[in-house]
């Protein structure tokens, strides 16, 4: 029994001691720091982290009673050495690793940290591919390059530079950064035209060769994304190569601002070299704490670095230590203990020279990571809070311009407001609403000291002039040709137009014409355009038709001439004949017009017969009157005047119809008699396609592909012709002789020039395609836009027409000879409204006339019945109706005045009888 009591007492004492040991805070907590000591970022970060550790240990509110120990290892900016340094640090049972600063080293060290479940917090690794999805124990207290490249893309977009050249270090940091920038520029429909990778350890001769070769490229906007370089090697070589002049634009990511911030004050020689460069810098709000810290850190730096300034990565390093310390404090306050456990696969490697067996897994690494992600305080670098990607919340960037006075801030950028000249803190404090629509930056001094925004590209220079291909035509040489095959003596309508347009381009364009073709036949224009697309020529100038398949591979200028495919065939002049006066009207029109004359004559006779003596008399005379009356109105010689109101109303409408008809007839007949009438057996394209006769086309023209691919004409029907003389010979031979053609299909300007001195041929119909001639340029060439603007100006000021007249109007412009289409005959459909109106009025007049007659006749019958003493009317109804009809006809034939006298006489008798 006593032994049982003793055992119970001992167990209780042991449990109490074990619990006390578990709840006791450790005396020291180790954290690691893996970075490059001897580097621009590393030197400042080292003293910043040491100062942060000192501040944490001196602050009783953080890690009270526990000392924070910083275990550092130098990576020497090397992946292998960085990995070894990480292992050395991890052997010290660190609960977190700060760093590394290099994105390349970070990829390897993160693999180690993930396996050992040790959180890794980097203050300088900006590679956007370092993601929490791949590395779950990774956090970043600096801004990712994904954010910086968005700012750079917005800067390029702000100044509207369509193409840039990218210079980058060829490692994970450089390649992944440029990949992000490429994606951002694609969203804005801009592009990186050329990518220039640099080795990690480049020398001056390599940079010289690379930059010198880039001078031959068109874009002049350079974006530099390399590691911090205190020697400023790229810009020194660029200055020596005269690449820091007003033609160039130099943009740099925050590596340059970090470099300059770390070597302040910047020497005047460096300022002169960098004049005009625009660089991004992570935005850090101003604070007294930051100023105070830097005064402390300056004394901690080596003697040769005490004149340096504080770069943003040093502040991020300081804040990173603070984040880790606060997280450890919260971890310990929750009663957690820091424990590590061995993993078999590491323990089994203990026989190697490396102490693999000492590597342990941090048991509560995931818990510490979750506490780290809850950080929310204001540090020296700004607000410390992690987003869903485990990056610190974005603080924005400053846009820095380097001029003769040094570094000058010209604005700020954030993904919410875009570019502003007020800081994000000011906008937030004043509650100023800002949008991307009203972005603005301060005045920038560009390379060469100019304030005007550089164009950002050059087409060519004297060392490399623009290589322009011109078709070496052997026919229709008025458009363009090389005289004697010389590239120095190129002339023609298109050449004059190009030279005039070039004068209106707001910059110099050195160029050199290169004839394209063998000189014995016209070249293929499709091949000429393909040479532009393939980079053999920078552009092509000539009579180049803008068609669909060509626009897919090159850019064209604004069309300087309207064109289209037309048909030219032999024609005959049709002479006037004895029956030409019948041509203005169609047969239907003649028939309806003639019938209307007789109809109007009959209507007027009915309306005037009872009241007008001119329309009375023997039947023969009345018939002649009906026939001649309406025709006499045509010549205004009618002797019979209308008396009745209804007759006059009908005459007014008839005379209006007659006026329109005679005027139209006169105009059409005049046109027929004065315009030359041409006739051809071919009436149009459909007729030409269906008659199976041979068709001619010009060698090198797109007409061949159009006829075969769009109209599906068999190639056996097509005859190639190379000159106006061959055109004429083939047309004169006709389709039934060898080498002859029924017609030629070619572009309108050629055909106008061909017809200018020939009267036996003419155009059939109108152009059946619509296109134009333009100059061809490589895809994306800015010269295409500027030349288009220049061509529009030439059109507006009349120069375009003057150049055309110079070449083609010496003997009269060919366009003026274009065959006018035969005047169309006047169709009934054009006048049916007038005929309908005239018929309606006549019908209404007749109805009114008949109603009056019937009313008078009914009265007449009543009076006859009242006063008649004749025999009773026969009971035979047919006989009765016959008598009524005869009486009605006799009544109508009577003069209206006699009927009215009869009515008056009857009314008088009735009154007397009463």
C-alpha positions in Angstrom: 0.0 0.0 0.0 2.8 2.4 0.9 4.6 1.5 -2.3 1.5 2.4 -4.3 1.3 5.8 -2.6 5.0 6.5 -3.3 4.5 5.6 -7.0 1.5 7.9 -7.3 3.4 10.8 -5.7 6.3 10.3 -8.0 4.0 10.2 -11.1 2.4 13.5 -10.0 5.7 15.2 -9.5 6.9 14.0 -12.9 3.7 15.2 -14.7 4.0 18.6 -13.0 7.7 19.0 -14.0 6.9 17.9 -17.6 4.0 20.4 -17.9 6.2 23.2 -16.6 8.8 22.3 -19.2 6.3 22.3 -22.0 4.8 25.7 -21.0 8.2 27.3 -20.4 9.2 29.8 -23.3 12.5 28.9 -24.9 15.4 31.2 -24.1 16.5 31.5 -27.7 14.6 31.1 -31.0 16.6 30.8 -34.2 15.6 32.2 -37.6 17.7 31.9 -40.7 18.8 34.4 -43.3 20.1 33.3 -46.6 21.3 36.0 -49.0 24.3 37.4 -50.8 26.3 39.5 -48.4 28.4 41.4 -50.9 25.7 42.8 -53.1 23.8 46.1 -53.4 20.7 44.6 -51.8 22.5 42.3 -49.5 24.7 44.9 -47.8 21.8 47.1 -46.9 19.6 44.2 -46.0 22.2 42.7 -43.7 22.4 45.7 -41.4 18.6 46.2 -41.6 18.0 42.7 -40.4 20.6 43.0 -37.6 18.9 46.2 -36.5 15.5 44.6 -36.6 16.7 41.7 -34.5 18.2 44.2 -32.0 14.9 46.1 -31.9 12.9 42.9 -31.3 15.2 41.8 -28.5 15.0 45.2 -26.9 11.2 45.4 -27.1 9.5 43.7 -24.1 6.2 43.5 -25.9 7.6 41.1 -28.4 9.1 37.7 -27.4 9.2 38.8 -23.8 12.0 36.7 -22.2 13.0 35.0 -25.4 15.9 36.1 -27.5 15.7 36.1 -31.3 18.8 34.8 -32.9 19.6 35.4 -36.6 21.6 32.7 -38.3 23.0 34.0 -41.6 24.5 32.2 -44.6 26.0 33.8 -47.7 24.7 32.4 -51.0 27.3 34.3 -53.2 24.5 34.6 -55.7 25.0 31.0 -56.7 22.4 28.2 -56.7 24.7 25.5 -55.3 26.3 27.7 -52.7 22.8 29.0 -51.8 21.6 25.5 -51.3 24.5 24.6 -49.1 24.0 27.8 -47.1 20.3 26.8 -46.6 21.3 23.4 -45.3 23.8 25.0 -42.9 21.1 27.3 -41.5 18.5 24.6 -41.2 20.9 22.5 -39.1 20.6 25.2 -36.4 16.9 24.4 -35.9 15.6 27.6 -37.4 11.8 28.1 -37.4 11.8 30.4 -40.5 14.1 31.5 -43.2 14.4 35.1 -44.4 15.5 35.4 -48.0 17.0 34.6 -50.4 17.2 37.9 -52.4 17.9 36.1 -55.7 14.9 34.6 -57.5 17.2 31.9 -59.0 18.4 30.8 -55.6 14.9 31.0 -54.2 13.6 28.3 -56.5 16.1 25.8 -55.0 16.0 26.9 -51.4 12.2 26.7 -51.5 12.3 23.0 -52.4 14.4 22.4 -49.2 12.1 24.6 -47.0 9.0 22.9 -48.3 10.3 19.5 -47.4 11.3 20.6 -43.9 8.1 22.6 -43.4 10.0 25.7 -42.6 8.3 29.0 -43.7 10.4 31.0 -46.1 9.8 34.8 -46.3 11.6 36.6 -49.1 12.1 40.4 -49.1 13.7 40.6 -52.6 12.8 37.6 -54.8 10.4 39.2 -57.3 10.1 36.3 -59.8 6.3 36.1 -60.6 6.5 32.3 -60.9 7.4 31.9 -57.2 3.8 31.0 -56.3 2.1 29.6 -53.2 0.6 26.8 -55.3 4.0 25.4 -56.1 5.7 26.4 -52.8 3.1 26.4 -50.0 5.6 27.6 -47.4 6.6 30.7 -49.4 5.7 34.3 -48.5 6.9 37.5 -50.0 7.2 40.9 -48.3 8.1 42.7 -51.5 6.1 43.3 -54.6 6.0 40.6 -57.3 7.3 41.4 -60.8 3.9 40.5 -62.1 2.8 43.8 -60.5 5.8 45.7 -61.7 5.4 44.5 -65.3 1.8 45.7 -65.3 3.1 49.1 -64.3 5.7 49.0 -67.1 3.1 47.9 -69.6 0.9 50.8 -68.5 3.8 53.2 -68.9 4.4 52.0 -72.5 0.7 52.3 -73.2 0.6 55.8 -71.6 3.1 57.1 -74.1 1.6 55.0 -76.9 4.8 53.1 -78.0 3.6 50.1 -80.0 6.9 48.2 -80.1 9.7 47.9 -77.6 13.1 46.1 -77.3 13.7 44.1 -74.1 17.1 43.7 -72.6 17.0 41.1 -69.8 19.3 38.9 -67.8 19.0 35.3 -69.0 17.9 33.6 -65.7 14.6 32.8 -64.0 14.3 36.4 -62.8 14.8 37.9 -66.2 13.0 35.3 -68.3 9.9 35.1 -66.1 9.8 38.9 -65.8 9.8 39.4 -69.6 7.2 36.7 -70.0 4.9 38.6 -67.8 5.6 41.9 -69.6 4.9 40.2 -72.9 1.5 39.0 -71.7 0.6 42.5 -70.4 1.6 44.1 -73.6 -0.4 41.6 -75.6 -3.5 42.7 -73.6 -2.9 46.2 -74.8 -2.2 45.1 -78.4 1.5 46.2 -78.1 4.5 43.9 -78.5 8.1 43.2 -77.7 9.6 43.2 -81.1 13.1 42.0 -80.1 14.3 40.2 -77.0 18.0 40.6 -76.1 19.1 38.2 -73.4 22.3 38.9 -71.5 24.4 36.2 -69.6 24.3 36.5 -65.8 27.9 37.6 -65.8 28.2 39.7 -68.9 31.2 41.7 -70.0 31.5 45.0 -71.7 32.4 43.6 -75.1 29.3 41.4 -75.2 27.1 44.4 -74.3 28.8 46.5 -77.0 28.1 44.0 -79.7 24.5 43.4 -78.6 23.6 47.1 -78.4 25.4 48.0 -81.6 23.4 45.3 -83.5 20.2 46.6 -82.0 20.8 50.0 -83.7 19.8 48.4 -87.0 16.3 47.6 -85.6 13.4 49.8 -86.0 12.1 50.3 -82.4 13.9 52.7 -80.2 12.2 52.0 -76.9 14.4 49.9 -74.6 13.2 48.2 -71.5 16.1 47.0 -69.2 15.4 44.3 -66.7 18.6 43.0 -65.2 20.2 42.6 -61.7 21.4 45.7 -59.8 24.6 46.9 -61.4 26.7 49.6 -59.7 28.8 50.0 -62.8 25.8 50.9 -64.9 27.5 48.9 -67.7 24.6 48.9 -70.2 24.1 52.6 -70.0 27.8 53.4 -70.3 28.1 51.4 -73.5 24.8 52.9 -74.8 26.3 56.4 -74.2 29.4 55.5 -76.0 27.4 54.2 -79.0 25.4 57.5 -79.1 22.3 55.6 -78.1 21.3 58.1 -75.3 20.2 60.7 -77.9 16.7 62.1 -78.6 15.8 59.2 -80.9 15.9 56.7 -78.1 13.8 55.9 -75.0 15.2 54.0 -72.0 13.0 52.5 -69.4 14.2 50.4 -66.5 12.6 48.3 -63.8 13.4 48.9 -60.1 16.8 47.4 -60.3 18.2 50.8 -61.4 16.4 52.8 -58.7 17.7 50.3 -56.2 21.2 50.7 -57.5 21.0 54.5 -57.5 19.4 54.6 -54.0 22.3 52.5 -52.7 25.1 54.7 -54.0 23.7 58.2 -53.2 24.8 60.8 -53.8 25.1 59.8 -57.4 28.2 61.1 -59.2 27.6 63.7 -61.9 29.2 61.4 -64.5 26.5 58.8 -63.8 23.8 61.5 -64.0 25.1 62.5 -67.4 25.1 59.0 -68.6 21.6 58.3 -67.3 20.0 61.5 -68.4 16.5 60.9 -69.8 16.1 57.4 -68.3 12.7 56.7 -66.8 12.7 54.1 -64.0 10.2 52.5 -61.6 10.7 52.4 -57.8 8.6 50.7 -55.3 6.6 53.3 -53.4 7.5 53.6 -49.7 5.4 56.2 -47.7 7.5 58.8 -46.0 7.8 58.5 -42.2 9.9 59.7 -39.3 10.6 56.1 -38.3 12.2 55.5 -41.7 14.5 58.5 -41.3 15.5 57.5 -37.8 16.2 54.0 -38.8 18.5 55.1 -41.6 20.5 57.2 -39.2 21.1 54.1 -37.1 21.9 51.9 -40.1 24.4 54.3 -41.6 26.6 53.8 -38.5 26.4 50.1 -38.9 27.6 50.1 -42.5 31.2 49.6 -43.5 33.3 52.8 -43.8 33.2 52.7 -47.6 29.4 52.5 -47.7 28.4 55.1 -45.1 27.5 57.6 -47.8 24.9 55.2 -49.2 21.2 55.6 -49.0 18.5 53.3 -47.9 16.9 51.2 -50.7 13.5 49.7 -50.4 14.7 46.2 -50.1 16.5 47.0 -46.8 13.2 48.3 -45.4 11.4 45.2 -46.6 14.2 43.1 -44.9 13.7 45.0 -41.6 9.9 44.5 -41.8 10.4 40.8 -42.6 12.2 40.3 -39.3 9.4 42.1 -37.6 6.8 39.9 -39.2 8.6 36.7 -38.2 9.2 37.9 -34.7 5.5 38.8 -34.1 4.4 35.5 -35.5 6.8 33.6 -33.2 5.5 35.6 -30.3 1.9 34.8 -31.0 2.9 31.1 -31.6 4.5 30.9 -28.2 1.7 32.8 -26.5 -0.7 30.1 -27.6 1.3 27.7 -25.5 3.0 26.0 -28.4 6.5 24.6 -28.1 9.1 24.6 -30.9 9.9 21.0 -31.7 11.6 19.2 -34.5 11.6 15.6 -35.6 13.9 13.5 -37.7 12.8 12.0 -41.0 14.0 8.6 -41.9 15.0 9.4 -45.5 17.3 12.2 -44.2 18.6 10.1 -41.3 19.7 7.3 -43.7 21.9 9.8 -45.5 24.0 10.5 -42.4 27.0 8.6 -43.8 27.8 11.3 -46.3 30.1 14.2 -45.7 27.1 16.5 -45.4 25.3 16.2 -42.0 22.0 15.1 -43.6 21.1 13.4 -40.4 20.9 16.7 -38.6 18.1 18.0 -40.9 14.8 18.0 -39.0 11.3 18.8 -39.8 9.7 21.7 -38.0 6.6 20.0 -36.4 4.5 23.1 -36.3 5.7 24.8 -39.4 2.2 24.8 -40.9 0.8 26.5 -37.8 3.5 29.2 -37.8 2.8 29.7 -41.5 -0.9 30.3 -40.8 0.1 32.8 -38.1 2.5 34.6 -40.5 -0.4 35.0 -43.0 -2.4 36.8 -40.4 0.1 39.6 -40.2 -1.5 43.0 -40.2 0.5 46.1 -39.1 2.2 49.1 -40.6 6.0 48.7 -41.1 8.7 50.9 -42.4 8.0 49.8 -46.0 4.2 50.3 -45.7 1.3 48.2 -44.8 2.3 44.6 -44.0 -0.6 42.3 -45.0 -0.6 39.3 -47.3 -3.1 38.7 -50.1 -4.4 35.4 -51.4 -1.2 34.8 -53.4 0.8 35.2 -50.2 2.4 38.4 -51.5 2.4 41.6 -49.5 -0.5 43.9 -50.6 0.5 46.1 -53.5 1.8 49.5 -52.6 2.3 50.9 -56.1 5.3 52.3 -57.8 6.9 55.7 -58.2 7.9 56.9 -61.7 11.4 58.4 -61.5 13.0 60.5 -64.2 16.7 61.2 -64.2 17.8 64.6 -65.5 20.7 66.9 -64.9 19.6 67.6 -61.3 19.4 63.9 -60.4 16.5 61.7 -59.6 13.1 63.4 -60.0 9.8 61.8 -59.2 7.2 62.6 -62.0 4.3 60.6 -60.7 2.9 57.5 -59.1 1.2 54.3 -60.3 -1.1 51.8 -58.9 -3.4 49.3 -60.5 -6.4 51.2 -59.1 -5.7 54.7 -60.2 -3.2 54.3 -63.0 -0.7 57.2 -63.3 -1.2 60.2 -61.0 1.0 63.1 -59.8 -0.4 62.7 -56.3 0.7 60.0 -53.9 -1.7 57.2 -53.0 -1.7 58.4 -49.4 -2.8 61.9 -50.5 -5.6 60.5 -52.8 -6.8 58.4 -49.9 -6.6 61.1 -47.4 -8.4 63.6 -49.5 -10.8 60.9 -50.8 -10.2 61.9 -54.3 -11.7 59.7 -56.9 -9.4 58.8 -59.7 -9.9 56.6 -62.8 -7.7 55.3 -65.6 -9.4 57.8 -68.0 -7.6 60.8 -66.5 -4.1 59.5 -66.0 -1.3 62.1 -65.9 2.4 62.4 -65.2 4.7 65.3 -64.7 7.0 66.6 -67.4 9.7 64.2 -68.4 13.2 65.0 -69.6 14.0 62.5 -72.3 17.4 61.5 -73.6 19.1 64.4 -75.4 17.5 66.8 -73.0 14.3 67.2 -74.9 10.8 67.6 -73.3 8.8 66.3 -76.3 7.9 62.7 -76.2 10.2 60.7 -78.5 8.6 58.9 -81.4 10.0 55.6 -80.1 11.1 54.1 -83.5 12.9 54.9 -86.7 12.2 53.4 -90.0 15.8 53.7 -91.3 19.0 55.7 -91.1 21.8 56.5 -93.4 23.7 53.4 -92.3 20.7 51.2 -93.2 18.3 52.9 -95.6 14.8 51.6 -96.2 14.9 48.9 -98.9 12.0 49.4 -101.2 11.0 47.1 -103.9 9.5 48.5 -107.1 8.1 46.5 -110.0 10.2 46.6 -113.1 7.4 46.9 -115.6 7.9 46.5 -119.3 4.4 47.7 -120.2 2.4 50.6 -119.0 5.7 52.1 -117.8 3.9 55.4 -117.1 3.0 54.0 -113.7 6.4 52.8 -112.5 9.6 51.4 -114.1 13.3 51.3 -113.7 15.0 53.2 -116.5 17.7 51.0 -118.1 17.3 48.7 -115.1 19.0 51.1 -112.7 17.9 51.4 -109.1 19.0 55.0 -109.1 16.7 56.0 -112.0 13.2 54.9 -111.0 10.4 57.0 -112.3 6.6 56.9 -112.9 3.3 58.1 -111.5 3.7 55.9 -108.4 7.2 57.1 -107.7 6.3 60.8 -107.9 3.4 60.2 -105.6 5.6 58.3 -103.1 8.1 61.2 -103.1 5.5 63.8 -102.5 3.9 61.8 -99.7 7.3 61.3 -98.1 7.8 65.0 -97.8 4.7 65.1 -95.6 6.0 62.4 -93.2 7.2 64.3 -90.1 10.6 62.6 -90.1 13.4 61.7 -92.6 13.1 58.4 -94.3 16.4 57.4 -96.1 15.5 54.8 -98.7 16.8 52.8 -101.6 14.8 51.6 -104.5 15.4 48.0 -105.7 13.9 47.0 -109.1 11.9 43.7 -108.9 11.6 41.7 -112.1 13.7 40.3 -114.9 13.1 43.2 -117.3 11.6 41.1 -120.0 8.1 40.7 -118.6 6.0 42.3 -115.9 6.9 40.8 -112.5 4.4 38.9 -110.3 3.0 41.3 -107.8 2.1 38.5 -105.5 5.8 37.6 -105.3 6.7 41.2 -104.7 4.3 41.4 -101.7 5.6 38.1 -100.3 9.1 39.5 -100.4 7.9 42.4 -98.2 6.3 40.0 -95.8 9.4 37.8 -95.7 11.6 40.8 -94.8 13.5 40.9 -98.1 12.1 44.4 -98.7 11.0 46.8 -96.1 8.3 48.1 -98.3 7.0 48.0 -101.9 6.0 51.0 -104.0 4.1 50.8 -107.2 0.8 50.0 -108.8 0.0 47.3 -106.2 -3.6 46.3 -105.9 -5.0 45.9 -102.4 -6.6 42.5 -102.4 -7.6 40.1 -99.6 -4.8 37.6 -99.8 -2.2 40.3 -99.7 -3.7 42.2 -96.8 -3.2 39.0 -94.7 0.6 39.2 -94.9 1.4 42.9 -95.2 0.0 46.3 -94.2 -1.1 48.7 -97.0 -1.3 52.4 -97.0 -4.4 54.4 -97.8 -5.3 53.7 -101.5 -4.1 56.5 -103.7 -6.0 55.3 -106.8 -9.4 53.7 -107.1 -9.4 50.7 -109.4 -11.3 47.5 -110.2 -11.4 44.8 -113.0 -13.1 45.9 -116.2 -13.9 44.2 -119.5 -12.5 45.6 -122.8 -13.7 44.3 -126.1 -14.0 45.4 -129.8 -16.9 47.7 -130.4 -18.8 49.2 -133.4 -20.3 52.6 -133.8 -24.0 52.4 -134.4 -25.1 55.2 -136.8 -28.4 57.0 -136.5 -31.2 55.7 -138.8 -34.6 56.9 -140.1 -36.4 55.4 -137.2 -34.3 56.8 -134.4 -37.2 59.0 -133.3 -38.9 55.8 -132.0 -36.0 54.9 -129.7 -36.7 57.1 -126.7 -39.8 55.0 -125.8 -40.2 51.3 -125.3 -43.0 49.5 -127.3 -45.2 49.4 -124.2 -44.7 53.1 -123.6 -45.7 53.9 -127.2 -48.8 51.7 -127.0 -50.0 53.2 -123.7 -49.3 56.8 -124.9 -51.2 56.3 -128.1 -54.1 54.7 -126.4 -54.2 57.6 -123.9 -54.6 60.1 -126.8 -57.7 58.3 -128.1 -59.1 57.9 -124.6 -58.7 61.6 -123.8 -60.4 62.5 -127.1 -63.4 60.3 -126.3 -63.7 61.6 -122.8 -63.5 65.2 -123.9 -66.1 64.6 -126.7 -68.5 63.1 -124.2 -68.1 66.0 -121.7 -68.3 68.7 -124.4 -70.9 67.3 -126.9 -74.0 68.6 -125.2 -72.6 72.1 -124.5 -70.1 72.9 -127.2 -71.0 73.4 -130.9 -67.5 72.5 -131.9 -68.2 68.9 -130.8 -71.5 68.7 -132.7 -72.5 68.0 -136.3 -72.6 65.1 -138.6 -71.1 61.8 -137.2 -68.2 61.9 -139.6 -67.2 65.3 -138.4 -67.5 64.3 -134.8 -65.3 61.2 -135.3 -62.6 63.4 -136.9 -62.9 65.8 -134.0 -62.4 63.0 -131.4 -59.3 61.7 -133.2 -57.7 65.1 -133.9 -58.5 66.9 -130.7 -56.2 65.1 -128.3 -53.3 64.9 -130.8 -53.7 68.6 -131.6 -53.0 69.4 -127.9 -49.5 67.9 -128.5 -48.7 70.8 -130.9 -51.0 73.4 -129.3 -52.9 73.8 -132.6 -56.4 72.6 -131.5 -59.2 75.0 -132.6 -61.8 73.5 -130.3 -62.0 75.1 -126.9 -63.4 73.2 -123.9 -66.5 74.8 -122.3 -67.6 72.4 -119.6 -65.9 72.5 -116.1 -65.4 68.8 -116.2 -63.8 68.9 -119.6 -61.4 71.7 -118.5 -60.5 69.7 -115.3 -59.6 66.7 -117.4 -57.6 68.9 -119.9 -55.5 70.4 -117.1 -54.4 66.9 -115.9 -53.9 65.8 -119.5 -51.7 68.8 -120.4 -49.6 68.2 -117.3 -49.0 64.6 -118.3 -48.3 65.7 -121.9 -45.7 68.2 -120.7 -43.8 65.6 -118.7 -43.9 63.1 -121.5 -42.8 65.5 -124.2 -39.9 66.9 -122.0 -38.7 63.4 -121.3 -39.0 62.3 -124.9 -37.0 65.4 -126.1 -34.2 64.8 -123.5 -33.9 61.2 -124.4 -33.9 61.8 -128.2 -31.3 64.5 -127.8 -29.0 62.1 -125.9 -29.5 59.4 -128.5 -28.6 61.8 -131.3 -25.6 63.4 -129.6 -23.9 60.5 -127.7 -21.8 58.1 -129.7 -23.5 54.7 -129.6 -21.2 51.7 -129.3 -22.2 48.1 -129.6 -20.4 44.9 -128.9 -21.5 41.2 -129.0 -20.4 41.0 -125.3 -22.9 42.6 -123.0 -21.3 41.9 -119.7 -19.4 39.5 -117.4 -22.0 36.9 -117.4 -22.1 36.8 -121.2 -18.3 36.5 -121.2 -18.3 33.6 -118.8 -20.9 31.6 -120.6 -19.7 31.9 -124.2 -16.6 29.7 -123.6 -14.3 32.1 -125.6 -10.7 32.9 -124.7 -10.1 35.9 -122.3 -6.9 37.9 -122.1 -5.3 39.2 -118.9 -2.1 41.1 -118.0 1.0 39.2 -116.9 1.6 39.7 -113.2 -1.8 41.0 -112.5 -4.1 39.6 -109.8 -6.7 39.3 -112.5 -5.5 35.7 -113.2 -6.0 34.5 -109.6 -9.4 36.3 -109.5 -10.7 34.7 -112.7 -9.5 31.2 -111.7 -10.2 31.2 -108.0 -13.2 33.4 -107.7 -15.0 33.0 -111.0 -13.7 29.4 -111.5 -12.8 30.0 -115.2 -10.7 27.2 -116.6 -7.1 28.1 -117.1 -7.2 26.9 -120.7 -9.5 29.9 -121.5 -7.0 32.5 -120.2 -4.4 34.1 -122.5 -1.5 36.0 -120.9 -0.7 39.4 -122.5 2.2 41.6 -121.7 1.8 44.9 -123.4 -0.8 47.3 -125.0 0.4 46.1 -128.4 -0.4 42.5 -127.5 -3.7 43.7 -126.2 -4.6 45.3 -129.5 -3.3 42.4 -131.6 -5.3 39.8 -129.6 -8.5 41.8 -129.7 -8.2 42.4 -133.5 -7.7 38.7 -134.1 -10.8 37.8 -132.2 -11.7 34.6 -130.4 -11.6 32.3 -133.4 -8.0 32.8 -134.4 -4.9 31.5 -132.6 -3.7 34.0 -130.0 -6.9 36.0 -130.2 -9.3 36.8 -127.4 -12.9 37.8 -127.2 -12.2 40.4 -124.5 -9.5 41.4 -122.0 -10.1 41.7 -118.2 -7.7 44.0 -116.5 -7.6 46.8 -113.9 -9.3 50.1 -114.8 -6.2 52.5 -114.9 -4.4 50.2 -117.4 -7.5 50.0 -119.6 -8.1 53.7 -119.5 -4.5 54.2 -120.6 -4.9 51.5 -123.3 -8.1 53.1 -124.7 -6.7 56.6 -124.7 -5.4 56.3 -128.3 -7.7 53.6 -129.7 -11.2 53.9 -131.0 -12.0 50.4 -132.0 -12.2 49.1 -128.4 -14.3 50.0 -125.4 -15.2 49.1 -121.9 -18.2 46.9 -121.5 -20.3 47.9 -118.5 -18.8 49.1 -115.2 -16.0 47.7 -113.0 -17.2 44.4 -111.5 -14.7 44.5 -108.6 -13.8 47.4 -106.3 -10.3 47.9 -105.0 -7.4 50.4 -104.9 -3.7 50.8 -105.3 -1.5 51.3 -102.3 2.0 51.0 -101.0 2.9 47.7 -99.1 4.8 47.7 -95.8 5.8 45.0 -93.4 3.1 44.1 -90.8 3.1 46.6 -87.9 5.2 49.2 -89.7 4.3 52.7 -88.3 5.3 54.1 -91.7 2.1 52.7 -93.2 0.0 54.9 -91.0 2.1 58.0 -91.6 2.1 57.4 -95.4 -1.7 56.9 -95.3 -2.0 60.3 -93.6 0.3 61.9 -96.1 -1.7 60.4 -99.1 -4.9 61.8 -97.6 -3.3 65.3 -97.3 -2.2 65.0 -101.0 -5.8 64.2 -101.9 -7.1 67.2 -99.9 -4.7 69.8 -101.3 -5.1 68.7 -104.9 -1.5 67.4 -105.3 -2.7 63.9 -106.0 -4.8 65.1 -109.0 -1.9 67.2 -110.3 0.5 64.2 -110.3 -2.2 62.2 -112.2 -2.6 65.0 -114.8 1.2 65.2 -115.2 1.5 61.6 -116.3 -1.8 60.8 -118.0 -3.4 64.0 -119.2 -1.0 65.4 -121.8 -3.3 64.4 -124.6 -6.5 64.5 -122.4 -7.2 62.4 -119.4 -8.0 58.8 -120.2 -10.8 58.6 -117.7 -12.7 61.2 -119.7 -12.8 58.8 -122.6 -14.5 56.1 -120.7 -17.4 54.8 -122.7 -20.7 56.1 -121.5 -23.4 53.6 -121.3 -26.1 53.7 -124.0 -29.0 55.9 -122.8 -31.8 53.7 -121.5 -35.2 53.9 -123.2 -38.0 55.4 -121.2 -40.0 52.7 -119.5 -43.7 52.7 -118.7 -42.9 52.1 -115.1 -41.4 55.6 -114.8 -44.7 57.2 -115.8 -47.4 54.9 -114.6 -48.3 57.2 -111.8 -49.0 60.0 -114.2 -51.2 57.8 -116.4 -53.0 56.5 -113.3 -53.7 60.1 -112.2 -54.9 61.2 -115.6 -57.2 58.1 -115.9 -58.6 58.6 -112.4 -59.5 62.2 -113.1 -61.1 61.2 -116.4 -63.1 58.4 -114.7 -64.4 60.7 -112.0 -65.4 63.3 -114.6 -67.3 60.7 -116.6 -69.1 59.4 -113.5 -70.2 63.0 -112.5 -71.3 63.5 -116.1 -73.3 60.3 -116.2 -75.0 61.1 -112.8 -76.1 64.5 -114.1 -77.4 63.0 -117.4 -79.3 60.3 -115.6 -80.8 62.8 -113.2 -81.9 65.1 -116.1 -83.3 62.1 -118.1 -85.4 60.9 -115.1 -86.9 64.4 -114.8 -87.4 64.5 -118.5 -89.3 61.1 -118.4 -91.5 62.3 -115.6 -92.4 65.5 -117.5 -93.2 63.5 -120.6 -95.6 61.2 -118.6 -97.4 64.2 -117.1 -97.9 66.0 -120.4 -98.1 63.2 -122.9 -101.5 62.4 -124.6 -100.1 59.6 -126.8 -100.9 55.9 -126.7 -100.2 53.8 -123.6 -96.9 52.2 -123.4 -96.9 48.6 -124.6 -96.9 46.0 -121.9 -94.0 44.2 -123.5 -91.1 44.9 -121.1 -88.4 44.4 -123.7 -90.0 46.8 -126.0 -90.4 49.3 -123.2 -86.7 49.1 -122.2 -85.7 49.5 -125.8 -87.7 52.6 -126.2 -86.2 54.0 -122.9 -82.6 53.3 -124.2 -83.4 55.0 -127.5 -84.9 57.9 -125.8 -81.8 58.1 -123.5 -79.5 58.2 -126.4 -81.6 60.8 -128.1 -81.6 62.7 -124.9 -77.9 62.7 -124.6 -77.5 63.8 -128.1 -79.7 66.8 -127.5 -78.0 70.1 -126.6 -78.2 70.8 -122.9 -79.6 74.3 -123.5 -82.6 72.8 -125.3 -83.3 70.5 -122.4 -83.1 73.3 -120.0 -85.6 75.4 -122.1 -87.9 72.4 -122.1 -87.7 72.1 -118.3 -88.4 75.9 -117.9 -91.4 75.7 -120.2 -92.9 72.8 -118.3 -92.4 74.5 -115.0 -94.2 77.6 -116.4 -97.2 75.6 -117.5 -97.5 73.8 -114.2 -97.6 77.2 -112.4 -100.3 78.5 -114.8 -102.5 75.4 -114.2 -102.3 75.9 -110.5 
